[in-house]
Structure formats: C-alpha cells, structure tokens
Amino acid sequence: MKMKLAAILTVMATTSFADTPEIQKVATTAMNAGGWRFDVTVSHPDTGWDHYADGWVIVDSEGREIGMRVLAHPHETEQPFTRSLVVSGPLPQTVYITARCSVDGWAEQLFEVSLK
C-alpha cells in the first residue's frame, strides 16, 4: 500500500524543496447525513502571491482523489492556518492528506488520518 502511495505521489509531485507546505494536524468530524468534515492545519513560509500554499488533497490508499481544498490566497501573516472541507458519502477507514504550494508543488509528506 505504501508503495502505491509513493508511486502516486511521485507522479503528482514536482521537485520537492524545503519550502513545501506541511500538514500540522487534522481534526475530523463525522457528519449526520454521512461523510466527514476535515479541518486541516497547514504551515508554509508564504511570502505573498509569488509563493504560497495553494491547496491540499485527500486521497485513498490507491491515490484516488477524495476531495481537494483550493487555497485562494497567501497566508503570510497567519501561520499555521486551518481550513475545512466536507466530503460526502462513505469513505475508507484510512485516508491520506498532502498539501502543495504554488512554487514547489506537492509535498512528499502524507498525513495519515484514521476515520473510525
């Protein structure tokens, strides 16, 4: 399973640099109507519109995208910052989250989240 994820991230990623965003923590809440809310805390040394964390994605163990949160602006004065995404429908028991920035692409870090 980790090999599949590594292969998928290799395809998704551009060259990894020290300034890729880092997932600090993830809080999840099961929704009454099914699905989950993800509150994802990201840190990145945003410098403005020229270099900032611009999104994060939730994937399953096969690397299939479950949901993506686009970050529409830099957070240079708000670090780390937390943004949310609600994903409908049934989800696997384990998902993975990674973030990207506008310059360095997808981070190699996979943050594992157990949904039990």
Protein Blocks (a to p, Z undefined) as FASTA:
>chain_A
ZZmmmmmmmmmpccddfkbccdfbdcddddfkgpjddddddddddebjkbccfbdcdddf
kopafbdcddfbdcfkbccdddddddedjddfbdcdddddfklopafbdcddddZZ
